[in-house]
Amino acid sequence: MKLTYVVTLEELPNNFSVCVPDVPGCVSTGKTREEALEMIQEALAFHLEAMMADGELPPPPTTDIDDAVAHHSGPVPEDVLSSYAEFGGGAETVPTHFETVEVEIPTPQAALAG
C-alpha cells in the first residue's frame, strides 16, 4: 500500500531537518535537501512498519501542504532560534520548505494479522 505524507523541511546552518506532521516522532536529517528527503522516506517506512508490528494502524495522511504552511507561518520561537544559533546560525528565521514523500508499506490488515 502506498501512502503520501507531507513533510516539513527546515534548512539549518549545517544540515536539513525534516519531520512528518501526521506521524509524531518521525524525524530525520541530511546534509543536503535530497539526502534529508531520502532519509525521511526511510524513517517513515521504518516507523510505520514498527507501529504495525506493535498492532497499531499507521496514521492516515491528513495534512496537506497548505495546512503545513499555515501551521509554520508564525515567527520562530526565540528558544528555537537560540538553539539554532548554537550550531552556527544566527538568522532571524529558519527557511522552511514543504514537500510530499511517498512510502510503500504492507497492507495494514496483512501486517497486523501476521
C-alpha positions as CSV (number, residue, x, y, z in Angstrom):
1,M,0.0,0.0,0.0
2,K,1.3,3.4,-0.9
3,L,0.8,6.5,1.3
4,T,1.8,10.0,0.6
5,Y,2.7,12.3,3.5
6,V,3.6,16.0,3.7
7,V,7.0,16.7,5.3
8,T,8.4,19.9,6.7
9,L,12.0,20.5,5.7
10,E,13.9,23.1,7.7
11,E,17.2,24.5,6.3
12,L,19.5,24.8,9.2
13,P,23.1,26.1,9.3
14,N,24.8,22.7,9.0
15,N,22.1,20.4,7.6
16,F,18.4,19.9,6.8
17,S,15.9,18.7,9.4
18,V,12.7,17.0,8.3
19,C,9.6,15.8,10.1
20,V,6.3,14.3,9.2
21,P,3.4,16.3,10.9
22,D,1.0,13.4,10.6
23,V,3.4,10.9,12.3
24,P,4.6,12.4,15.6
25,G,8.2,11.4,16.4
26,C,9.1,10.6,12.8
27,V,12.1,12.9,12.1
28,S,15.4,12.8,10.2
29,T,18.2,14.9,9.0
30,G,20.5,15.1,6.0
31,K,23.5,17.2,4.8
32,T,21.6,18.1,1.6
33,R,17.9,18.6,0.9
34,E,17.9,15.5,-1.3
35,E,19.6,13.4,1.4
36,A,17.1,14.6,4.0
37,L,14.2,13.6,1.8
38,E,15.7,10.2,1.2
39,M,16.3,9.7,4.9
40,I,12.8,10.7,6.0
41,Q,11.3,8.3,3.4
42,E,13.3,5.5,5.0
43,A,12.5,6.7,8.6
44,L,8.8,6.9,7.7
45,A,8.7,3.4,6.3
46,F,10.5,2.0,9.3
47,H,8.3,4.0,11.7
48,L,5.0,2.8,10.1
49,E,6.1,-0.8,9.9
50,A,7.2,-0.7,13.6
51,M,3.7,0.7,14.5
52,M,2.0,-2.1,12.7
53,A,4.3,-4.7,14.3
54,D,3.1,-3.3,17.6
55,G,-0.5,-3.8,16.5
56,E,-1.2,-0.1,15.6
57,L,-2.6,1.2,12.4
58,P,-0.5,3.8,10.6
59,P,-1.9,7.3,10.9
60,P,-3.6,8.4,7.8
61,P,-2.0,11.3,5.8
62,T,-4.4,14.2,6.6
63,T,-2.1,17.2,6.5
64,D,-1.8,18.9,3.1
65,I,0.9,21.4,2.1
66,D,-1.5,24.4,2.7
67,D,-2.1,23.1,6.3
68,A,1.6,22.7,6.9
69,V,2.4,26.2,5.6
70,A,-0.4,27.7,7.8
71,H,1.0,25.9,10.9
72,H,4.5,27.3,10.2
73,S,3.5,30.8,9.2
74,G,4.2,32.4,12.6
75,P,7.6,33.6,13.8
76,V,10.1,31.0,15.0
77,P,10.1,30.9,18.8
78,E,13.0,32.6,20.5
79,D,14.2,29.5,22.3
80,V,14.3,27.6,18.9
81,L,16.3,30.4,17.3
82,S,18.8,30.5,20.2
83,S,19.2,26.7,19.9
84,Y,19.9,27.0,16.2
85,A,22.4,29.8,16.9
86,E,24.4,27.4,19.0
87,F,25.1,25.4,15.8
88,G,26.4,28.3,13.7
89,G,23.3,30.0,12.6
90,G,22.1,33.4,13.7
91,A,19.3,34.0,11.3
92,E,16.0,35.6,12.4
93,T,14.1,33.0,10.5
94,V,14.6,29.3,9.5
95,P,14.0,28.7,5.8
96,T,11.2,26.1,5.7
97,H,10.1,24.0,2.7
98,F,7.2,21.7,2.3
99,E,7.3,18.5,0.2
100,T,5.5,15.2,-0.1
101,V,7.1,11.8,0.2
102,E,5.6,8.5,-0.8
103,V,6.2,5.4,1.1
104,E,5.1,1.8,0.4
105,I,4.2,-0.4,3.4
106,P,2.4,-3.7,3.7
107,T,-1.3,-3.6,3.8
108,P,-2.2,-3.0,7.4
109,Q,-4.6,-5.9,7.7
110,A,-2.0,-8.3,6.4
111,A,0.7,-6.8,8.6
112,L,-1.5,-6.9,11.7
113,A,-2.6,-10.5,11.1
114,G,0.8,-11.9,10.7
